[in-house]
């Protein structure tokens, strides 16, 4: 079975899949997605409070699938809310008939290039079983890794964290700690990325004291 495989259903993964099928409409193409929803960075479980794109409406969309302001309830000059971005990507996948090609909760653990061509792929334990096409290994003729810099969280090891006694989490897990916006009296945010800025703003706008630590 000459499978063509794409890792991730984020913006780039969806674009590659749609374009590849336009050129090769009979291709047997599979998209592996480690999460349980479409979107990569904009997947449903990663939509923390106040999340927006850095881009304004009209500057962050596919040319063949415009982000219609009326459909998505957007106004000129508005930054696109995270939930809207997730909906847009889900609509894109549905419009171009990509959803049926996605295997959710299927995390790629390793890829080994085989002599003579093709790739042998090993899926993580959580992906084994029916959703992994009956096993924990796949073989594909072509492989596209569409995982960006924001796919895997980096949480530094901090001495004493195991006895800290308060929530210690990555911004990716912010949605499951949303209650801290109401219960926390002070927080420390480590890092200078967009998600760090978003967290600082979210807490500060709720009256929570914030210490922001940025490496020099």
N, C-alpha and C positions, 0 to 999 in steps of 0.2 A: 504494500500500500504506500504510494508515493505521497506521503503527508507533507504539507508545508505548514510550519508552525510559527506562531507569533506569541511572544511572552509579554503579557500585560494588555489590559483593555483601557489604557489611558489614552490621552489625546493622540500620541504618535502611533500606538498600537492600532487604534481604530482607523487612522488615516492610511497606514500601510496596508491593513487588511482590505479596506475598501478599494484602494488603488490597485492592489495586486489582483483582486477578483475582477476588476474592470478589464485588465489586460489578459488575465487567465481565468475566464468565467467557469471553466470546468474543473479548476483546481480543488483538491481536497485540502481545505485549509482549516486549521484549528487554532483558537486563541486560548492560551492558558491564563487564568486570572487567579492570583493567590487570595484575593478578597472574595466577598460574596456579593459584590455589586460592581457595576461598571464605573469607570472614571479615573482609576489610578489615584493621583493626588486628590482628585475631586470625587472619590468614592463616597458613598453615603455615610459610612462609619467614620470618615475623617472630617466631617463637616462640623467644626467647632464653632462656638458662639461668635458672631460678628465676622466670620470669614468672608472675604471678598477677594476678587482678583486685583492685581495691580493695573489691569487693563480696563479701559472704558468700553462701553458698548460700541460695537463696530470694529474693534481692533483685536478681538480674540474669538474668532469664529472660522469655520471652514468656508471657503469660497463657494462650494457647491451646496451649502446648507446654511443660509444666512440665519443669524439669531434675530428673528423678527421681534421688534420691540413690543408689539401688541400681544403676541403669543406669550412672551416671557415677562410681560409687565415691567418693562424697563423704560427709563427716560433718557434723553440725550445727555451725555456727559456723566452718566452714572457708572460707577464701578460695579462689576457684575457680582452679585452675591453668590457664595459658594453653592447653596442649594439649587440656584438657577443654573449654575455651570454643570452640576451633576445631572440635572434634568435634561439639559441641552445635549450632553454626550449620550445619555440613554436614548433620547429621541433620534440622534444621529445613527446610533447602532441599529435601532429598530427600523428606521427609514431605509437603510441600505442592507437590511436583512442579515445583519451580523450576529444578532443575539443567539441564534441557533448554533453558531459556530464557537461560542464561548463555553469553556468548562470552568466554572467557579470553584473556589476553595481548592485550587490546584496549583501548588507552589513548586516551581522548578528548583530542584536542589543542585543539580550538576548537569553539564552538557559535555560529552566527549566526542570529538571529531573522529570518525572512522576512516581507516585507510580505504581508499577507493571512493570516498564521498559519503555524505550524510552524517547525521548526528544521533548518538544514543543519549537519551535524556532520562534522568532519574528524578522522580517526583518525591517530595517530602512525605513523611508518613501520613500526615493529615489528609493528603490528596489521594491516598491509595483507595482501591475499591472501584465501585461502579463509575464514579465521577472521573476517574483516571483511566477510563476505557478498559477496565478490567485488570489493571495491574499497576505496578509502580515504575515501569519502564516503557518508554516509547521510542520509536525510531522515525526520524524525519529527514527528508532529502534537503530541505532548506529551513533555516532557523533565523528569526529576527528577534533580537533582544530589545524590547521597547521599554525598558525600565530606566527611569530618569534618576537624577540625584536625590529627589525627594521620596523615593520609593521605600528605602530602608532607614528607619530612625537610628540616630546615634545618641546614645545615652551614656555619658562618661561615668566611669567608676569614681565614686566619691566616698572617701573614708568615713565610716560611721553611719552611712546611709541605712544600714540594716537595723540600726537602733534609733533612728531619727525620730520616729513617732508621729510623723505627719506625712501626708501624701507626697510622693516623689514620682513624677511622671513626665513622659515626653509629650510634646505638643500634639502628636498624633493621637494621644489618649485623652486629650482635653474634653472631647464630647462626653466621655464617661465620668469626668470629674467636674461637670458643669455646676454642680451644687456648691463648689468652693467659691464661686462668684458671690454667693450669699453668706457662706459660713466663715470664710477666711478673714482674718484681721490684717495679715501681712503675708506677702509672698516674695520669693526671690526667683527671678527669671534669668536663666543662664543662656547666653548666645545672642547674636546680633542679626539673625535671619528674619525674614518676613513673618514666620510663624511666631518668633519671639516677640516681635513688635506687636503683633496682633494680641498676644497674651497680655503684654504690658498694658495695652490700651483697654482690653476687656476688663481687667481687674481695676485699673485706675479709674475708669469711667463709672465703676460701681462703688468708688470710695475706699477701695482696699489699698493699703500702703504697699508700694512696690519698690524692691531693690533690684536694679537691673545690672547684671554682670556681663560684660563683653570683653572677650580676650583681645589684648592689644597686638 
